[in-house]
Amino acid sequence: MCGIYCCLKCNADNRSSREDIVLPKLRDYLKHRGPDCFSEYAIDVGCKWSVSFAGSVLWMQGFQLTMQPLIDDEYNYLLWNGDVFNGSMVNQETLSDTVKISQLFSKGNGTEIPVILSSIQGPYAFIYLDVKRQHLYFGRDRLGRHSLLWSSNSEEGFVLTSVGKRNVLDFKEVPTVGIFMVDMNSSDLGHIILYPWSDISAETLLNIDQECVLKVEVSSQSVQSPIILDRNNREKPFDSKHPLNQHDTEGVIGVHQIRDFMEKLQSDSDIKKSVKKLIYLLRNAVRVRVQTHPGICKECLECTKHMNVKTRAHKLTSECSDTKYQQEFLHCFKDDPYEAQPSETSLTDIEPRSSHAKACMCSEKELIMSHGHSTCLKHTDVEECLQSEPTTYSKEMWTTKNPKLCHHSKVGILFSGGLDSTILAALAHEFIPLGEPIDLLNVAFERERKEGNQNRKAAREKKHVRSSEEKEVTYLVPDRITGKNALDDLKRLYPNRQWNFVQMLLKKN
């Protein structure tokens, strides 16, 4: 989940009319959607338009954090809130999906952008400015799985944002009927061009203006819909149906009868074929999600973000050779992170933010060495290099041949203990290194107490104390019980994996 924002305004002689007055009111909300980094840009396009962008990033794919908006070599701007799960679109070894999509957009001639989007498998909302052609593209995936809102008036301009506020503007959802384009070569924002998905009905297109904040011109160039939908707007993953009610389930109770019934189902060639296809799709969906995520957990990322690289390198900038530079750098990061102590001539020792992150010190040492030696020493004025923004260090340090920078858990599964979440956990096990734990997030809501317990409850509250056994009983709900049972099954099936059963307790208030 990322936060994306764009405001398009017509330039005027009065400077204040060009100022974006909406972004300051939404900035904090956008930042909540992307805690890893946030940036803003404001540019003029031609002599008529001013455009402001803001992007916040939640780092979920790729081995390097990609700041948004992403600006390519032609100064085109991309804001992307989504995930690409088809392997042909993403180089899984190095690039984030945002980088790959930006590259594909920049290679096209403008008209190819809707075609590129039609081939994407995964949820998304995006905003893309083609500066050369002065075209602003935006839209959502066919199912509308990621939010994108729009609003337009003469004072605030034309605004696109993933999150809005009712008392700021009258926002509406961007409809999921196709890809929209604003042609900034025209004199005003009188209309928007729509490249509709191929499965959108003519009736829907006739009434499209009712859903839009500006007049829409429907292009004759439709775009192939990436999914096949039935009349109820639901995805059809299979070409044919195999109803299970053809098999008599009456009287199927007990372990042995259930096993016999399941074996009978597997003997049905049509059902067996469908099950095989479902497992293939699930396995591939899980694989691409767990193999393209960053190689570092959230806490270690935060630890490294706050490393005082300037302090560590400061004492090494006084006329030292490369050899001495390397020796001093290594001296501050001894192999045993728990015993590392600075000498009088070494750099100031900086403790990790938590003991949880200490296990990553070896990886940090290698990264700091690589960054400090290869980057800082290329500059004649090292002090100037050390004044660089912290995000510069973060971006460069995560470019590495070995993307697995820590061995803590990086994958969490919302885990009720049901068949679906247990299967997902088993499939995730196939693609995550054995040395890396998997978090099973089990949510339990506070259970309603019976009336007979009210007096006992009042007494406990008066004493401000409650025993651990009473706490456990309070949250011992069905999902907690099935979760623990399924955890035992996973431990039995995969004993070499560390399964972290994370008990999340939510009070009714």
C-alpha positions, 0 to 999 in steps of 0.5 A: 500500500502506497500513497499517491497524489497529483494536483493539476492546475491551469497557470495564471498571472497570480502566483497564489492561484498556482499554489497547491492548497489541497496537499497540506491538508492530506499530507499526513494521511498520505504518509500513513499509507507509506511509512518507508519514504515520502517525497513531493515535487512541483513542476510546470508543464508547458506554459499553461499547467502546473502539476504537483506530485506527492508519493509515500512508499510502503516497500513490498517488492524489489530488493531496493527501495524506490522513491515516488514519484519515480522520475525517468531520464526523460523527466516523466513522472510515475506514481504507482500503488500496486503489485505486479505478479506476472513474472514476464513484467518484472525482473525479480532479481533486481527491480521493483515493479515501479521501476519496470513499469516506468521503463515500459511506459517510457519506451512506448509512444503514449498510445501503448500505455493502456495496452501495457496496463492491460497485461498486468496481473495484480491490483493497482492504482497509478498516475503517470505524466508524459511530459513530452506529449503533455499527457496525464494518465491515471486509473485503477485495475479492472476490479478496483482493488486499490483506491483512487479518488478524484475531484475538480473545481476552479480553485483547487484544480484537478486532484487525484489521490489515494486517500481523501478527507470529506471536509477538504473536497468532494471526492469521488472514486475513479470508476474502473471502466478503463484508463483515463488521459488528460490532454494538457495541450488543450486550453482547459480541463473541459474533458478527459479521454477514456480508453475503456476496457473491452468488456465494458457495456455500451450502456455503462459508457453512455452514462459514464459522465454521471460517475465522473467529475469532468466531461469524458470523451470515450475513445474508439480505441478500447483496451483488452480487459485483463480478466474475464467477468461474469454478469455479477462482475466476478472473476471466472478462474475456470473455463467450466464448472464441476458441481460437488453436489453430484457427490452424496455427502450424507452420512459422511462423518468421522475420519475414515469416512471423510478420507474415503470421500476425499479419495472418491472425489480425487478419482473424478478426473474433472475435479482432479484437473480443477484441483491441480489447476487451483494448486498451481495458481495458488502456488505461483501466487504465493511464490511471487509474493514471498520471493519479491519482497525486500530482504530485510525485516521492518525493524532492521530496516529502521535500525539501518535507516538511523545509522549515523553514517556521518559520525562513523566515517567522520574520523576516517576522512583525515588523509588516510589511505584506502588500506587504513580506511578499510582497517578502521572501518572493519575495526568498529564492526567486529565479528561479534556484534555483542562484544564490539567496542570502539578503540580510542582511534576508531569511530564512535560506537553506535548501538543498534536500536534494539537487540533484535537487530543485533544479529544483522550487524555482520550484514550491516558491516559489509554494507557500510564498508561497501558504501563508505569505500566505494561511494565516499572515496570517489569524492574529492571533498569527502565532507561534502559527500557526508552531507548527503541526505539519509535516503541516499545512503539507504537507497545505495546500501540496499543494492547488493548481490545478496538481497537477504540482509537479515534472517528475521521473519519478513512474511506474515499470514493472517491465520485463523487456523482454517483450511485456507490460511493453513494451505497458504502457510504450507505453500509459503513454506516451500519458497521461504528459506528454512532459516527464516521464521514465518509469522502466523497472525492470529486475531482474537476479539474479547469474548462477551462475559456471561451475566453471572460473571458481572460481580466477579468482573467488578471485583477484578476491575476494582482491584485493577488486577486480572490473572493470566488464566482469566485473560486466556479464557477471555480470548479463547475464541474459536479462531484461537483454538483452531489456530493452535490446532493448525499450528500443531499440524504445521509443526508436525508436517514441517518440523524444521521451520520456526513458526511464530504464532503471534496472538493478537488480542483486540478489546471490544472497546 
